[in-house]
Amino acid sequence: MNQPFNASYVGHRADVVSLLMSSGTTLHRVLDVGSATGEVGAYVKRQTGAIVDAVEMVPEMAAVAATKLDNVFVGTAEEFVEKSDPALRYDAILLADVLEHTADPWALLAFFRSRLTPTGVVVISLPNIRHWSTIFNLTFRGDWPHRDRGIHDRTHLRFFTLKTMRELIESAGLKIDRMNRNLRIDEGFGRINKYSGFTNLPGLRSFFTFQYLFLCSAA
């Protein structure tokens, strides 16, 4: 199915999968929230044999995901909270670039924490609003960018720095077992990003971290 989906929302997320697999958790049932067309869930399913459920609000994307995954709920994460089977528990829940699109990510993350098995994990990725591009635009241009993708995606409702990401995770009764950074000089995909590794220095990297990724478990 060839649909003109936003490139930011589709495709395999090796960074998310790698973090999940590093947990060592045996995966019997996984929930991918904001699954898009299901590439990540399909990969996890192939590698582990787990049942993979998904939540996707865009019907066209959900239709594609349904051809790859076991159960796909068509609707928002908030609607899933209201309608999901309260008996279901998951060994892993993926929240890759989802929470910033929601009105109350604190309540939502606490809900998903309650749906973990005792040894379950949550993988979270969030864009870093402290990126230098935000500071530059506010300070020198007097502007808040509204874009179709990236840190300043116009559909983002909430914005986080590393400090407030930690607070969000802890407020849900989770602890951070591992944290990774995706460094990017250009918020887009310019060629200069091949030099992003040079910014991975204490005191500097927080301004060039495009995205933080967390592997979390119950506190």
Buried (B, 14 or more C-beta within 10 A) or exposed (E): EEEEBEEEBBEEBEBBBEBBBBBEBEBBBBBBBBBBBBBBBBBBBEEBEBBBBBBBBBEEBBBBBBEBBBBBBBBBBBEBBEEBEEEEBBBBBBBBBBBBBBEEBBEBBBBBBEBBBEEBBBBBBBBBBBBBBBEEBEEEEEEEBEBEBBBBBEEBEBBBBBEBBBEBBEBBBBEBBBBBBBBBBBBEEEEEBEEBEEBEEEEEBBBBBBBBBBBBBBE
